[in-house]
Amino acid sequence: MSLEKDPRRSRLLDDPLAIRAMAHPVRLDLQSLLGREGPMTAADAARRLGISQALASHHLRQLAKYDFVEPAPGKDNRERPWRLVSTSQSWRDAIKTPDGAAAAEVLEQLMAERALDSLANWQQRRPDADPVWRDNSGIGQTGIYLTGDELAELVGQIDELLQRWVDERPVDDKSTRPPGSRYVSFTQIVTIAPEE
């Protein structure tokens, strides 16, 4: 497999309608499932998520409408699996408009809630985890004074670091996962204090 960067893997969202379409718990669950397991049919996804096939199919069609998923080749003409189009999204340009900012706010709130749920789940399992996983996870907090340009540089450096792994190991390509690897989620939350 070529490690050339696929421009469709990383997507910059600037359409508020697309951001709103993504901001739904079932749709986020479907994208996560397709990322972890690879292409699958609406029926398989429904079974895995404990929802009806009709509901899974509806949400997959909505995701397809905004180019988050697409039909994948099936084993035969009857099987209609879906696959992810992009495995990484950003909406930083969308917040420049009122509609985009409102849509991004809803999506970010939903994603923050899901990240906190994931953290709580991990905290329950962490005491029994192998030290390499236990000692390199959880929450860290650092407060520093930066200029706007320094903040942009820092965020860019973090994005570049993560992009290496995104490019080398697309989340939906099981063949790129080394033995012993596990799904790791990075949620970056950057807040700015009011001016003094």
C-alpha positions, 0 to 999 in steps of 0.5 A: 500500500502506498503511503502517499497522502490521500487528500480525501483522508483529511477534510476541511469542513466549511459548509455549516450544513455538512457540519450539522449533518455530522453533529448527530450521535448515531452518525458519529457512532457510524463513522467511528464503527466504519473507522474501526471495522472498515467497510460494512453494510447498514445491516451489519452496522445496525446489529453492532450499534443495537439500532434498526437497519432502517435507522442505520441506512437513513443515517448512512445516506445522510452521511453520504449526502455530505460526502462522509461515507460512500458505497464500497465494493461488495462481495456480490451485487446484493451486498451494499457496504459503506466506507469512510471517505475521510478519517480526519476532519477540521472545521476551523474555517467554518467558524468565520461565519455565524452559521458556521460558528453555530454549527461548529458549536453544536458539533464540538459540544457533542464531541466533548461530551463523547470524549468525557464519556470515553474518559470516564469509561477508560478511568474504570478500566485503567487500573488493570491496564498494562503500564504503557497504556495506563501511564500514557493516557488520561488528562494533562493540563498546561497553562502558558502565555502565548501570542496568537502567532505562537498559539497557531504555531503550537497547534500546527506542530501538534497537527503535524505530529498527529498527521504522520500517524493519520497518513501512515495508519488510516484508521479504517485500514486494518492492514496498516495496524501493527500487532499490539496496537490499540485505537487511541483517541486524541481530543484537543481542547484549547481555551483562551482566557479573556484579556486582562 
